[in-house]
Amino acid sequence: MDTDVDPTLVDTPTEPHYGTGRRKTSTARVFLRSGSGTITVNRIPLEQGFPIASVRKQITEPLQLVEVADKIDVFATTTGGGFAGQAGALRLGIARALVRYNPELRSPLKKAGLLTRDARIKERKKYGLAGARKRFQFSKR
């Protein structure tokens, strides 16, 4: 083995790089392996699981930014929420896994805002109100 290469940066098939992403009520567990660039979500190809092109672009944004989209295979499982929340969770999970794959990628991913967890979640309903903020109809008499 070459002594110039840091063994922690070498990707081996037995040790995939892992990252967790969350958005709204969705959670994504992402595993990266060296490969040909295939993305599988819940054992379904990305194109079938997320048919909307803009959502697919959002998911692959971290891979495109650091130019490894055709060198790394992504295997992910998502739970909870809808397709938009799951796409945001996948994006964060992929970005976090890329940082574990190569810590030097942290700076460009951070500059692009891909390592920031979006904390916006549904506001809870309060007692005495119809919803989180909506009130019941006011009656004068």
N, C-alpha and C positions, 0 to 999 in steps of 0.2 A: 504494500500500500504506500502511496506517495506521502511523504512527511509534510509537504506544504499544505495539504488539504485538511481542514478542520473536520474531524469525524462527526461532529454534531450537525454539520451542514450537509452531509451526504445522505441522500434519500435512499432507503432500502425498502424493498417490498414488504419485509416483515414488520417494519415500523413506520406506518403512515403518520403524517403530521395532522394533528387534530385541532379544531377550533370550534367554539360554541358561539352561536349568534342568536340574539333575541330581538323581537320587534313586536309591539302591541302584545298580543297573547300567543304569538308564534315562537317556537324554538326550533333551531336547526343545529344538528350535529354534523360537522363537515370533516371529511378525511381526504387528505391530498396524497397522491402517489405519483411518481414519475410515470409518464405514459405518452399517449397520443393526443390528449386534449378532450377526451369524452367527459361529459358531465351527466351524472345519474342522480336523480332525486327520487327517493322512495322506490328504488329499483325500476324506475321509468326514465327514459331519455328526456333531457331537458325540453326538447321541442314538443314532446307530447304532454308533459306535465304542466308546462307554461307556454301555451300557444301564442300569447301576445308578445310581439317583438320587443316592445319597450320594456316589458318586465324582464325578458331574457337579457336585454342589454344591461339592465340594472344589476342582475345577478352576476354577469361576467365582467363587470366594470373593474374589480380589483385585478383580475387576471390580465385584462387588456392593458391596464395602466403599467404593470411591471413587465409586460411582454413575455408572459409564460403560458399563454392560453393554449398553445399547441404542444407544450412539453409536459403538462401536468394533468392527470386524471382526477376528477372530483367525484367522490361518492358521498352523498348526504342523505340524511333522514330528517323530515320536518314533521312537526305536530302542532296542532292548534291554529286558530285564526283562519284567515282567507288567503288568497293567492298573493295579495299585495304585502301583507304582513310576513308571509313566508319568504317572499322574495327579498325583503329587507333583512330578515334573519339570515338567509343564505349569504347575502352580500357581506354582512359583518362576520359570519363564520368563516367564509373563504379568506377574508382579509386577515383575520386573527391566525388562521392556519398558515398563511403565507409568511407571517412574521415568525412563526415557530420554524418554518422551513428554512428561512434565511433572515436573521435579525437585521441585516442591512436594508431590507425592504420596508422597514418601519417608517423611515422618514418620508418617502414619497407617498405611502399610503396615508400617513397622518396628515400630510399637507392637503391631500385630496378629501380629507374628512371621512375616510372609509373605516377608521378605527373607533369612531364615536358612536356610542349606543344611543339610539333615538329613544328618549325616555317618555315620549308622549303616549299615554294610555287612556282608556276610557275612564271618565270621571264617575265616581260612584253616585248612586241616587241617595238623596237626603230625605229624611222623614219630614212630613208636612209639605212636600213638593211633589209634583207629578213626575219629575225626572231629576237629573242632576242639577239643573237650574230652572227649568220650566215650572211655573206656578200653576195652580188650579185657577179657573176663571173666577174673576172677582165679581161678586154680586152686591150691589148697593143695598138692596132690600130683600 
